[in-house]
């Protein structure tokens, strides 16, 4: 099987969109930034679904997805400061919580396993969906409350990921939850 399956191409497209998003932010193109960011988030939502539906899940796909996530989230944090500095100052607690919820588990994985983890837990999926919806609602000036609530969910998801990193003896992709990891470890012993 070729590594360049449709799901992997979508992840690679998302990864490649990060520099363009940064360019849009630096040039002050708010509307274009929001549209491209929404497209990047859409590819993030469908790449894993397609991979599972098409029987094309792979270690490369999980890694590409994680690398793209790191790139998009990093660029988004920078772009928020460049394009919406007043909003970032007002919502700094929620913004900082979301940024930390993505950065800290990634750093923990790098320190423990020497690579970005690709757990894709159920809680992370819910937190990302809530964060995306909340972020877009905040940027479109609809409401900040969905983003604030998503920040709390993101912190809970990050805590679960940190716990998984501490519990696993070696890096693993696509972990459903901490509960599943603990249950598997009890069954193995």
DOVO-877545 format. One record per atom (N, C-alpha, C): x, y negated, z; atom name. Coordinates in Angstrom, 1 decimal, padded with zeros to 4 digits. Example, Ala and Ser with C-alpha at 12.3 -4.5 7.8 and 13.67 -1.06 7.14 Angstrom:
REM residues 2
+--------+--------+--------+----+
|     xx |     yy |     zz |  a |
+--------+--------+--------+----+
|  013.2 |  005.7 |  007.8 |  N |
|  012.3 |  004.5 |  007.8 | CA |
|  013.2 |  003.3 |  007.8 |  C |
|  012.8 |  002.2 |  007.1 |  N |
|  013.7 |  001.1 |  007.1 | CA |
|  012.9 |  000.0 |  007.9 |  C |
+--------+--------+--------+----+
***
This chain:
REM residues 189
+--------+--------+--------+----+
|     xx |     yy |     zz |  a |
+--------+--------+--------+----+
|  000.9 |  001.2 |  000.0 |  N |
|  000.0 |  000.0 |  000.0 | CA |
|  000.9 | -001.2 |  000.0 |  C |
|  000.6 | -002.2 | -000.9 |  N |
|  001.3 | -003.4 | -001.0 | CA |
|  001.1 | -004.2 |  000.3 |  C |
|  002.1 | -004.9 |  000.8 |  N |
|  001.9 | -005.8 |  002.0 | CA |
|  001.0 | -007.0 |  001.7 |  C |
|  000.9 | -007.3 |  000.4 |  N |
|  000.1 | -008.5 |  000.1 | CA |
| -001.3 | -008.2 | -000.2 |  C |
| -002.0 | -007.8 |  000.8 |  N |
| -003.4 | -007.5 |  000.7 | CA |
| -004.2 | -008.8 |  000.9 |  C |
| -005.4 | -008.8 |  000.6 |  N |
| -006.2 | -010.1 |  000.7 | CA |
| -006.2 | -010.6 |  002.1 |  C |
| -006.3 | -009.8 |  003.2 |  N |
| -006.2 | -010.4 |  004.5 | CA |
| -004.9 | -011.0 |  004.8 |  C |
| -003.8 | -010.4 |  004.4 |  N |
| -002.5 | -010.9 |  004.6 | CA |
| -002.3 | -012.2 |  003.8 |  C |
| -002.8 | -012.2 |  002.6 |  N |
| -002.7 | -013.5 |  001.7 | CA |
| -003.5 | -014.6 |  002.4 |  C |
| -004.6 | -014.3 |  003.0 |  N |
| -005.3 | -015.4 |  003.8 | CA |
| -004.5 | -015.9 |  004.9 |  C |
| -003.9 | -015.0 |  005.7 |  N |
| -003.0 | -015.5 |  006.8 | CA |
| -001.8 | -016.3 |  006.2 |  C |
| -001.2 | -015.8 |  005.1 |  N |
| -000.1 | -016.5 |  004.5 | CA |
| -000.6 | -017.9 |  004.0 |  C |
| -001.8 | -018.0 |  003.5 |  N |
| -002.3 | -019.3 |  003.0 | CA |
| -002.5 | -020.2 |  004.2 |  C |
| -003.0 | -019.7 |  005.3 |  N |
| -003.1 | -020.5 |  006.6 | CA |
| -001.8 | -021.0 |  007.0 |  C |
| -000.8 | -020.1 |  007.0 |  N |
|  000.6 | -020.5 |  007.4 | CA |
|  001.1 | -021.6 |  006.5 |  C |
|  000.9 | -021.4 |  005.2 |  N |
|  001.3 | -022.4 |  004.3 | CA |
|  000.6 | -023.7 |  004.3 |  C |
| -000.6 | -023.7 |  004.9 |  N |
| -001.3 | -025.0 |  005.0 | CA |
| -000.8 | -025.9 |  006.1 |  C |
|  000.0 | -025.3 |  007.0 |  N |
|  000.4 | -026.1 |  008.2 | CA |
|  001.3 | -027.3 |  007.7 |  C |
|  002.2 | -027.2 |  006.8 |  N |
|  003.0 | -028.4 |  006.4 | CA |
|  002.1 | -029.4 |  005.7 |  C |
|  001.1 | -029.0 |  004.9 |  N |
|  000.2 | -029.9 |  004.3 | CA |
| -000.7 | -030.6 |  005.3 |  C |
| -001.1 | -029.9 |  006.4 |  N |
| -001.9 | -030.5 |  007.4 | CA |
| -001.1 | -031.6 |  008.1 |  C |
|  000.2 | -031.3 |  008.3 |  N |
|  001.1 | -032.3 |  009.0 | CA |
|  001.3 | -033.5 |  008.1 |  C |
|  001.4 | -033.3 |  006.8 |  N |
|  001.6 | -034.4 |  005.8 | CA |
|  000.3 | -035.3 |  005.8 |  C |
| -000.9 | -034.6 |  005.9 |  N |
| -002.1 | -035.4 |  005.9 | CA |
| -002.2 | -036.2 |  007.2 |  C |
| -001.7 | -035.6 |  008.3 |  N |
| -001.8 | -036.4 |  009.6 | CA |
| -000.8 | -037.5 |  009.6 |  C |
|  000.4 | -037.3 |  009.1 |  N |
|  001.4 | -038.4 |  009.0 | CA |
|  000.9 | -039.5 |  008.1 |  C |
|  000.2 | -039.2 |  007.1 |  N |
| -000.3 | -040.2 |  006.1 | CA |
| -001.6 | -040.8 |  006.6 |  C |
| -002.2 | -040.4 |  007.7 |  N |
| -003.4 | -041.0 |  008.2 | CA |
| -004.7 | -040.5 |  007.6 |  C |
| -004.7 | -039.4 |  006.9 |  N |
| -005.8 | -038.9 |  006.2 | CA |
| -006.7 | -038.0 |  007.1 |  C |
| -007.5 | -038.7 |  007.9 |  N |
| -008.3 | -038.0 |  008.9 | CA |
| -009.3 | -037.0 |  008.2 |  C |
| -010.1 | -037.5 |  007.3 |  N |
| -011.1 | -036.7 |  006.7 | CA |
| -010.5 | -035.4 |  005.9 |  C |
| -009.5 | -035.7 |  005.2 |  N |
| -008.9 | -034.5 |  004.5 | CA |
| -008.3 | -033.6 |  005.5 |  C |
| -007.7 | -034.1 |  006.5 |  N |
| -007.2 | -033.2 |  007.6 | CA |
| -008.3 | -032.3 |  008.2 |  C |
| -009.4 | -032.9 |  008.5 |  N |
| -010.5 | -032.1 |  009.1 | CA |
| -011.0 | -031.1 |  008.2 |  C |
| -011.1 | -031.4 |  006.9 |  N |
| -011.6 | -030.4 |  005.9 | CA |
| -010.6 | -029.2 |  005.8 |  C |
| -009.3 | -029.6 |  005.6 |  N |
| -008.3 | -028.5 |  005.5 | CA |
| -008.2 | -027.7 |  006.8 |  C |
| -008.3 | -028.4 |  007.9 |  N |
| -008.2 | -027.6 |  009.2 | CA |
| -009.4 | -026.7 |  009.3 |  C |
| -010.6 | -027.1 |  008.9 |  N |
| -011.8 | -026.3 |  008.9 | CA |
| -011.6 | -025.0 |  008.0 |  C |
| -010.9 | -025.3 |  006.9 |  N |
| -010.6 | -024.2 |  005.9 | CA |
| -009.6 | -023.2 |  006.6 |  C |
| -008.6 | -023.7 |  007.2 |  N |
| -007.6 | -022.9 |  007.9 | CA |
| -008.3 | -022.1 |  009.0 |  C |
| -009.2 | -022.7 |  009.8 |  N |
| -009.9 | -022.0 |  010.8 | CA |
| -010.8 | -020.9 |  010.2 |  C |
| -011.4 | -021.2 |  009.1 |  N |
| -012.3 | -020.2 |  008.4 | CA |
| -011.4 | -019.0 |  008.0 |  C |
| -010.3 | -019.2 |  007.4 |  N |
| -009.4 | -018.0 |  007.0 | CA |
| -009.0 | -017.3 |  008.2 |  C |
| -008.8 | -017.9 |  009.4 |  N |
| -008.5 | -017.3 |  010.6 | CA |
| -009.6 | -016.4 |  011.1 |  C |
| -010.8 | -016.8 |  010.8 |  N |
| -012.0 | -016.0 |  011.3 | CA |
| -012.2 | -014.8 |  010.4 |  C |
| -011.9 | -014.9 |  009.1 |  N |
| -012.2 | -013.8 |  008.2 | CA |
| -011.1 | -012.8 |  007.9 |  C |
| -009.8 | -013.2 |  008.1 |  N |
| -008.7 | -012.3 |  007.8 | CA |
| -008.7 | -011.0 |  008.5 |  C |
| -008.9 | -011.1 |  009.8 |  N |
| -009.0 | -009.8 |  010.6 | CA |
| -010.2 | -009.0 |  010.3 |  C |
| -011.4 | -009.7 |  010.1 |  N |
| -012.6 | -008.9 |  009.8 | CA |
| -012.4 | -008.2 |  008.5 |  C |
| -011.8 | -008.9 |  007.5 |  N |
| -011.6 | -008.2 |  006.2 | CA |
| -010.6 | -007.1 |  006.3 |  C |
| -009.5 | -007.3 |  007.1 |  N |
| -008.5 | -006.3 |  007.2 | CA |
| -009.1 | -005.0 |  007.8 |  C |
| -010.0 | -005.1 |  008.8 |  N |
| -010.6 | -003.9 |  009.4 | CA |
| -011.6 | -003.3 |  008.4 |  C |
| -012.4 | -004.2 |  007.8 |  N |
| -013.4 | -003.7 |  006.8 | CA |
| -012.8 | -003.0 |  005.6 |  C |
| -011.7 | -003.4 |  005.2 |  N |
| -011.0 | -002.9 |  004.0 | CA |
| -010.0 | -001.8 |  004.4 |  C |
| -009.8 | -001.5 |  005.7 |  N |
| -008.8 | -000.5 |  006.1 | CA |
| -007.4 | -001.0 |  005.8 |  C |
| -007.2 | -002.3 |  005.9 |  N |
| -005.9 | -002.9 |  005.6 | CA |
| -005.2 | -003.5 |  006.8 |  C |
| -005.5 | -003.0 |  008.0 |  N |
| -004.8 | -003.6 |  009.2 | CA |
| -003.4 | -003.1 |  009.1 |  C |
| -002.5 | -004.0 |  009.6 |  N |
| -001.1 | -003.6 |  009.6 | CA |
| -000.3 | -004.5 |  010.6 |  C |
|  000.8 | -004.0 |  011.0 |  N |
|  001.7 | -004.8 |  011.9 | CA |
|  002.0 | -006.1 |  011.2 |  C |
|  002.4 | -006.1 |  009.9 |  N |
|  002.7 | -007.3 |  009.2 | CA |
|  001.5 | -008.3 |  009.3 |  C |
|  000.3 | -007.8 |  009.1 |  N |
| -000.9 | -008.6 |  009.1 | CA |
| -001.1 | -009.3 |  010.5 |  C |
| -000.9 | -008.5 |  011.5 |  N |
| -001.0 | -009.0 |  012.9 | CA |
|  000.0 | -010.1 |  013.1 |  C |
|  001.2 | -009.9 |  012.7 |  N |
|  002.3 | -010.9 |  012.8 | CA |
|  002.1 | -012.1 |  012.0 |  C |
|  001.7 | -011.9 |  010.8 |  N |
|  001.3 | -013.1 |  009.9 | CA |
|  000.2 | -013.9 |  010.6 |  C |
| -000.8 | -013.3 |  011.1 |  N |
| -001.9 | -014.0 |  011.7 | CA |
| -001.4 | -014.8 |  012.9 |  C |
| -000.5 | -014.2 |  013.7 |  N |
|  000.0 | -014.9 |  014.9 | CA |
|  000.9 | -016.0 |  014.5 |  C |
|  001.8 | -015.8 |  013.5 |  N |
|  002.7 | -016.9 |  013.1 | CA |
|  001.8 | -018.1 |  012.5 |  C |
|  000.8 | -017.7 |  011.8 |  N |
| -000.1 | -018.8 |  011.2 | CA |
| -000.8 | -019.5 |  012.4 |  C |
| -001.3 | -018.8 |  013.3 |  N |
| -001.9 | -019.4 |  014.5 | CA |
| -001.0 | -020.4 |  015.2 |  C |
|  000.3 | -019.9 |  015.4 |  N |
|  001.2 | -020.8 |  016.1 | CA |
|  001.5 | -022.1 |  015.3 |  C |
|  001.6 | -021.9 |  014.0 |  N |
|  001.9 | -023.1 |  013.1 | CA |
|  000.7 | -024.0 |  013.1 |  C |
| -000.5 | -023.5 |  012.9 |  N |
| -001.7 | -024.3 |  012.8 | CA |
| -001.9 | -025.0 |  014.2 |  C |
| -001.8 | -024.3 |  015.3 |  N |
| -002.1 | -024.9 |  016.6 | CA |
| -001.0 | -026.0 |  016.9 |  C |
|  000.2 | -025.7 |  016.5 |  N |
|  001.3 | -026.7 |  016.8 | CA |
|  001.0 | -028.0 |  015.9 |  C |
|  000.7 | -027.8 |  014.7 |  N |
|  000.4 | -029.0 |  013.8 | CA |
| -000.8 | -029.7 |  014.3 |  C |
| -001.8 | -028.9 |  014.7 |  N |
| -003.1 | -029.6 |  015.2 | CA |
| -002.8 | -030.5 |  016.4 |  C |
| -002.0 | -030.0 |  017.3 |  N |
| -001.6 | -030.8 |  018.5 | CA |
| -000.9 | -032.0 |  018.1 |  C |
|  000.0 | -031.9 |  017.2 |  N |
|  000.8 | -033.1 |  016.7 | CA |
| -000.2 | -034.1 |  016.0 |  C |
| -001.0 | -033.5 |  015.1 |  N |
| -002.0 | -034.3 |  014.3 | CA |
| -003.0 | -035.0 |  015.2 |  C |
| -003.4 | -034.4 |  016.3 |  N |
| -004.4 | -035.1 |  017.2 | CA |
| -003.7 | -036.3 |  017.7 |  C |
| -002.5 | -036.2 |  018.1 |  N |
| -001.8 | -037.4 |  018.7 | CA |
| -001.6 | -038.5 |  017.6 |  C |
| -001.3 | -038.1 |  016.4 |  N |
| -001.1 | -039.0 |  015.3 | CA |
| -002.4 | -039.7 |  014.8 |  C |
| -003.5 | -038.9 |  014.7 |  N |
| -004.7 | -039.4 |  014.1 | CA |
| -005.7 | -039.9 |  015.1 |  C |
| -005.7 | -039.3 |  016.3 |  N |
| -006.7 | -039.7 |  017.3 | CA |
| -006.0 | -040.0 |  018.7 |  C |
| -005.1 | -040.9 |  018.7 |  N |
| -004.3 | -041.1 |  020.0 | CA |
| -005.2 | -041.5 |  021.2 |  C |
| -006.2 | -042.3 |  020.9 |  N |
| -007.1 | -042.8 |  022.0 | CA |
| -007.9 | -041.6 |  022.5 |  C |
| -008.4 | -040.7 |  021.6 |  N |
| -009.1 | -039.5 |  022.0 | CA |
| -008.3 | -038.6 |  022.9 |  C |
| -007.0 | -038.4 |  022.5 |  N |
| -006.1 | -037.6 |  023.2 | CA |
| -005.8 | -038.1 |  024.6 |  C |
| -005.7 | -039.4 |  024.7 |  N |
| -005.5 | -040.0 |  026.0 | CA |
| -006.7 | -039.9 |  026.9 |  C |
| -007.9 | -040.0 |  026.3 |  N |
| -009.1 | -039.8 |  027.1 | CA |
| -009.4 | -038.4 |  027.5 |  C |
| -009.1 | -037.4 |  026.6 |  N |
| -009.3 | -036.0 |  026.8 | CA |
| -008.1 | -035.2 |  027.1 |  C |
| -007.1 | -035.9 |  027.7 |  N |
| -005.8 | -035.3 |  027.8 | CA |
| -005.8 | -034.0 |  028.6 |  C |
| -006.7 | -033.9 |  029.6 |  N |
| -006.7 | -032.7 |  030.4 | CA |
| -007.1 | -031.5 |  029.6 |  C |
| -008.2 | -031.6 |  028.9 |  N |
| -008.7 | -030.5 |  028.0 | CA |
| -007.7 | -030.2 |  026.9 |  C |
| -007.1 | -031.2 |  026.3 |  N |
| -006.1 | -031.0 |  025.2 | CA |
| -004.9 | -030.3 |  025.8 |  C |
| -004.4 | -030.7 |  026.9 |  N |
| -003.3 | -030.1 |  027.5 | CA |
| -003.6 | -028.6 |  027.9 |  C |
| -004.8 | -028.4 |  028.4 |  N |
| -005.2 | -027.0 |  028.8 | CA |
| -005.2 | -026.1 |  027.5 |  C |
| -005.8 | -026.6 |  026.4 |  N |
| -005.8 | -025.8 |  025.2 | CA |
| -004.4 | -025.6 |  024.7 |  C |
| -003.6 | -026.6 |  024.6 |  N |
| -002.2 | -026.4 |  024.2 | CA |
| -001.5 | -025.4 |  025.0 |  C |
| -001.6 | -025.6 |  026.3 |  N |
| -000.9 | -024.7 |  027.2 | CA |
| -001.4 | -023.2 |  027.1 |  C |
| -002.7 | -023.1 |  026.8 |  N |
| -003.3 | -021.8 |  026.7 | CA |
| -002.8 | -021.0 |  025.5 |  C |
| -002.3 | -021.8 |  024.5 |  N |
| -001.7 | -021.1 |  023.3 | CA |
| -000.2 | -021.0 |  023.5 |  C |
|  000.5 | -021.9 |  024.1 |  N |
|  001.9 | -022.0 |  024.2 | CA |
|  002.5 | -021.0 |  025.2 |  C |
|  001.9 | -021.0 |  026.4 |  N |
|  002.4 | -020.2 |  027.5 | CA |
|  002.4 | -018.7 |  027.2 |  C |
|  001.2 | -018.1 |  026.7 |  N |
|  001.3 | -016.7 |  026.3 | CA |
|  002.3 | -016.3 |  025.2 |  C |
|  002.4 | -017.3 |  024.3 |  N |
|  003.4 | -017.0 |  023.2 | CA |
|  004.8 | -017.0 |  023.8 |  C |
|  005.2 | -018.0 |  024.7 |  N |
|  006.5 | -018.0 |  025.3 | CA |
|  006.7 | -016.8 |  026.2 |  C |
|  005.7 | -016.3 |  026.9 |  N |
|  005.8 | -015.1 |  027.7 | CA |
|  006.1 | -013.9 |  026.9 |  C |
|  005.5 | -013.8 |  025.7 |  N |
|  005.7 | -012.7 |  024.8 | CA |
|  007.1 | -012.7 |  024.3 |  C |
|  007.6 | -013.9 |  023.9 |  N |
|  009.0 | -014.1 |  023.4 | CA |
|  010.0 | -013.7 |  024.5 |  C |
|  009.7 | -014.1 |  025.7 |  N |
|  010.7 | -013.8 |  026.8 | CA |
|  010.7 | -012.3 |  027.1 |  C |
|  009.5 | -011.7 |  027.2 |  N |
|  009.4 | -010.3 |  027.6 | CA |
|  009.7 | -009.3 |  026.5 |  C |
|  009.3 | -009.6 |  025.2 |  N |
|  009.4 | -008.6 |  024.2 | CA |
|  010.3 | -009.1 |  023.0 |  C |
|  010.6 | -010.4 |  023.0 |  N |
|  011.4 | -010.9 |  021.9 | CA |
|  010.7 | -011.3 |  020.7 |  C |
|  009.3 | -011.3 |  020.8 |  N |
|  008.5 | -011.7 |  019.6 | CA |
|  007.2 | -012.3 |  020.1 |  C |
|  006.5 | -012.9 |  019.2 |  N |
|  005.1 | -013.4 |  019.5 | CA |
|  004.2 | -012.2 |  019.6 |  C |
|  003.4 | -012.2 |  020.6 |  N |
|  002.4 | -011.1 |  020.8 | CA |
|  001.3 | -011.4 |  019.9 |  C |
|  000.6 | -010.3 |  019.6 |  N |
| -000.5 | -010.3 |  018.6 | CA |
| -001.7 | -009.5 |  019.3 |  C |
| -002.1 | -009.9 |  020.5 |  N |
| -003.1 | -009.1 |  021.2 | CA |
| -004.5 | -009.2 |  020.5 |  C |
| -004.9 | -010.4 |  020.1 |  N |
| -006.2 | -010.6 |  019.5 | CA |
| -007.3 | -010.0 |  020.4 |  C |
| -007.2 | -010.3 |  021.7 |  N |
| -008.2 | -009.8 |  022.7 | CA |
| -009.6 | -010.4 |  022.3 |  C |
| -010.6 | -009.7 |  022.9 |  N |
| -012.0 | -010.2 |  022.7 | CA |
| -012.1 | -011.6 |  023.3 |  C |
| -011.6 | -011.8 |  024.5 |  N |
| -011.7 | -013.1 |  025.1 | CA |
| -011.0 | -014.2 |  024.3 |  C |
| -009.8 | -013.9 |  023.7 |  N |
| -009.1 | -014.9 |  022.9 | CA |
| -010.0 | -015.2 |  021.7 |  C |
| -010.6 | -014.2 |  021.1 |  N |
| -011.4 | -014.5 |  019.9 | CA |
| -012.6 | -015.4 |  020.3 |  C |
| -013.2 | -015.2 |  021.4 |  N |
| -014.3 | -016.0 |  021.8 | CA |
| -013.8 | -017.4 |  022.2 |  C |
| -012.6 | -017.5 |  022.8 |  N |
| -012.1 | -018.8 |  023.2 | CA |
| -011.7 | -019.6 |  022.0 |  C |
| -011.1 | -018.9 |  021.0 |  N |
| -010.7 | -019.6 |  019.8 | CA |
| -011.9 | -020.1 |  019.0 |  C |
| -013.0 | -019.3 |  018.9 |  N |
| -014.2 | -019.8 |  018.2 | CA |
| -014.8 | -021.0 |  019.0 |  C |
| -014.8 | -020.9 |  020.3 |  N |
| -015.3 | -022.1 |  021.1 | CA |
| -014.5 | -023.3 |  020.9 |  C |
| -013.1 | -023.1 |  020.9 |  N |
| -012.2 | -024.2 |  020.8 | CA |
| -012.3 | -024.9 |  019.4 |  C |
| -012.4 | -024.0 |  018.4 |  N |
| -012.6 | -024.6 |  017.0 | CA |
| -013.9 | -025.4 |  016.9 |  C |
| -015.0 | -024.8 |  017.3 |  N |
| -016.2 | -025.5 |  017.3 | CA |
| -016.2 | -026.8 |  018.1 |  C |
| -015.6 | -026.7 |  019.3 |  N |
| -015.5 | -027.9 |  020.2 | CA |
| -014.6 | -028.9 |  019.6 |  C |
| -013.5 | -028.5 |  019.0 |  N |
| -012.6 | -029.5 |  018.4 | CA |
| -013.2 | -030.2 |  017.3 |  C |
| -013.8 | -029.5 |  016.4 |  N |
| -014.5 | -030.1 |  015.2 | CA |
| -015.6 | -031.1 |  015.7 |  C |
| -016.4 | -030.7 |  016.7 |  N |
| -017.4 | -031.5 |  017.2 | CA |
| -016.8 | -032.8 |  017.8 |  C |
| -015.7 | -032.6 |  018.5 |  N |
| -015.0 | -033.8 |  019.1 | CA |
| -014.5 | -034.7 |  018.0 |  C |
| -013.8 | -034.2 |  017.0 |  N |
| -013.2 | -035.0 |  016.0 | CA |
| -014.3 | -035.7 |  015.1 |  C |
| -015.4 | -035.0 |  015.0 |  N |
| -016.5 | -035.6 |  014.2 | CA |
| -017.3 | -036.6 |  015.1 |  C |
| -016.9 | -036.8 |  016.3 |  N |
| -017.5 | -037.7 |  017.2 | CA |
| -019.0 | -037.3 |  017.6 |  C |
| -019.2 | -036.0 |  017.7 |  N |
| -020.5 | -035.5 |  018.1 | CA |
| -020.6 | -035.4 |  019.6 |  C |
| -019.6 | -034.7 |  020.2 |  N |
| -019.6 | -034.6 |  021.7 | CA |
| -018.3 | -034.0 |  022.1 |  C |
| -017.8 | -034.4 |  023.3 |  N |
| -016.5 | -033.9 |  023.8 | CA |
| -016.8 | -032.7 |  024.7 |  C |
| -018.0 | -032.5 |  025.2 |  N |
| -018.3 | -031.4 |  026.1 | CA |
| -018.1 | -030.0 |  025.6 |  C |
| -018.4 | -029.7 |  024.4 |  N |
| -018.0 | -028.3 |  023.9 | CA |
| -016.5 | -028.1 |  024.0 |  C |
| -015.7 | -029.1 |  023.7 |  N |
| -014.3 | -028.9 |  023.7 | CA |
| -013.8 | -028.7 |  025.1 |  C |
| -014.4 | -029.5 |  026.1 |  N |
| -014.0 | -029.3 |  027.5 | CA |
| -014.3 | -027.9 |  028.0 |  C |
| -015.5 | -027.4 |  027.6 |  N |
| -015.9 | -026.1 |  028.1 | CA |
| -015.0 | -025.0 |  027.4 |  C |
| -014.7 | -025.3 |  026.1 |  N |
| -013.8 | -024.3 |  025.4 | CA |
| -012.4 | -024.3 |  026.1 |  C |
| -012.0 | -025.4 |  026.6 |  N |
| -010.6 | -025.5 |  027.2 | CA |
| -010.6 | -024.6 |  028.4 |  C |
| -011.7 | -024.5 |  029.2 |  N |
| -011.8 | -023.6 |  030.4 | CA |
| -011.7 | -022.2 |  029.9 |  C |
| -012.4 | -021.9 |  028.8 |  N |
| -012.4 | -020.5 |  028.3 | CA |
| -011.0 | -020.1 |  027.8 |  C |
| -010.4 | -021.1 |  027.1 |  N |
| -009.0 | -020.9 |  026.6 | CA |
| -008.0 | -020.6 |  027.7 |  C |
| -008.2 | -021.2 |  028.8 |  N |
| -007.3 | -021.0 |  030.0 | CA |
| -007.5 | -019.6 |  030.5 |  C |
| -008.8 | -019.2 |  030.6 |  N |
| -009.1 | -017.8 |  031.1 | CA |
| -008.5 | -016.8 |  030.1 |  C |
| -008.6 | -017.0 |  028.8 |  N |
| -008.1 | -016.1 |  027.8 | CA |
| -006.5 | -016.0 |  027.9 |  C |
| -005.9 | -017.2 |  028.2 |  N |
| -004.4 | -017.2 |  028.3 | CA |
| -004.0 | -016.4 |  029.6 |  C |
| -004.7 | -016.6 |  030.6 |  N |
| -004.4 | -015.8 |  031.9 | CA |
| -004.5 | -014.3 |  031.6 |  C |
| -005.5 | -013.9 |  030.9 |  N |
| -005.6 | -012.5 |  030.5 | CA |
| -004.4 | -012.1 |  029.7 |  C |
| -004.0 | -012.9 |  028.7 |  N |
| -002.9 | -012.5 |  027.8 | CA |
| -001.6 | -012.4 |  028.6 |  C |
| -001.4 | -013.4 |  029.6 |  N |
| -000.2 | -013.3 |  030.4 | CA |
| -000.2 | -012.0 |  031.2 |  C |
| -001.3 | -011.7 |  031.8 |  N |
| -001.4 | -010.4 |  032.6 | CA |
| -001.1 | -009.2 |  031.7 |  C |
| -001.6 | -009.2 |  030.5 |  N |
| -001.3 | -008.1 |  029.6 | CA |
|  000.2 | -008.0 |  029.3 |  C |
|  000.8 | -009.1 |  029.1 |  N |
|  002.2 | -009.2 |  028.8 | CA |
|  003.0 | -008.6 |  030.0 |  C |
|  002.6 | -008.9 |  031.2 |  N |
|  003.2 | -008.4 |  032.4 | CA |
|  003.0 | -006.9 |  032.6 |  C |
|  001.9 | -006.4 |  032.2 |  N |
|  001.5 | -005.0 |  032.4 | CA |
|  002.0 | -004.1 |  031.3 |  C |
|  002.1 | -004.5 |  030.1 |  N |
|  002.5 | -003.6 |  029.0 | CA |
|  004.0 | -003.3 |  029.1 |  C |
|  004.4 | -002.1 |  028.9 |  N |
|  005.8 | -001.7 |  028.9 | CA |
|  006.5 | -002.2 |  027.6 |  C |
|  005.8 | -002.3 |  026.5 |  N |
|  006.3 | -002.7 |  025.2 | CA |
|  005.2 | -003.5 |  024.5 |  C |
|  005.6 | -004.3 |  023.5 |  N |
|  004.7 | -005.1 |  022.8 | CA |
|  003.7 | -004.2 |  021.9 |  C |
|  002.5 | -004.6 |  021.9 |  N |
|  001.5 | -003.9 |  021.2 | CA |
|  000.5 | -004.9 |  020.5 |  C |
|  000.0 | -004.6 |  019.4 |  N |
| -000.9 | -005.5 |  018.7 | CA |
| -002.3 | -005.0 |  018.9 |  C |
| -003.3 | -006.0 |  018.8 |  N |
| -004.7 | -005.7 |  018.8 | CA |
| -005.1 | -005.0 |  020.0 |  C |
| -005.0 | -005.6 |  021.2 |  N |
| -005.4 | -005.1 |  022.5 | CA |
| -006.8 | -005.7 |  022.8 |  C |
| -007.8 | -004.9 |  023.1 |  N |
| -009.1 | -005.4 |  023.3 | CA |
| -009.2 | -006.3 |  024.6 |  C |
| -008.6 | -005.8 |  025.7 |  N |
| -008.7 | -006.6 |  026.9 | CA |
| -007.7 | -006.0 |  027.9 |  C |
| -007.5 | -006.8 |  029.0 |  N |
| -006.6 | -006.3 |  030.1 | CA |
| -007.3 | -005.0 |  030.7 |  C |
| -008.6 | -005.0 |  030.8 |  N |
| -009.2 | -003.8 |  031.4 | CA |
| -008.9 | -002.6 |  030.5 |  C |
| -008.9 | -002.7 |  029.2 |  N |
| -008.6 | -001.6 |  028.4 | CA |
| -007.2 | -001.1 |  028.5 |  C |
| -006.2 | -002.0 |  028.7 |  N |
| -004.8 | -001.7 |  028.9 | CA |
| -004.7 | -000.9 |  030.2 |  C |
| -005.3 | -001.4 |  031.3 |  N |
| -005.2 | -000.8 |  032.6 | CA |
| -005.8 |  000.6 |  032.5 |  C |
| -007.0 |  000.7 |  031.9 |  N |
| -007.6 |  002.0 |  031.8 | CA |
| -006.8 |  003.0 |  031.0 |  C |
| -006.1 |  002.6 |  029.9 |  N |
| -005.3 |  003.5 |  029.2 | CA |
| -004.1 |  003.9 |  030.0 |  C |
| -003.5 |  003.0 |  030.8 |  N |
| -002.3 |  003.3 |  031.6 | CA |
| -002.7 |  004.3 |  032.7 |  C |
| -003.9 |  004.1 |  033.3 |  N |
| -004.4 |  005.1 |  034.3 | CA |
| -004.6 |  006.5 |  033.7 |  C |
| -005.1 |  006.5 |  032.5 |  N |
| -005.3 |  007.7 |  031.8 | CA |
| -004.1 |  008.4 |  031.4 |  C |
| -003.0 |  007.7 |  031.1 |  N |
| -001.7 |  008.2 |  030.7 | CA |
| -000.9 |  008.8 |  031.9 |  C |
| -001.2 |  008.3 |  033.1 |  N |
| -000.4 |  008.7 |  034.2 | CA |
| -001.1 |  009.9 |  035.0 |  C |
+--------+--------+--------+----+
***
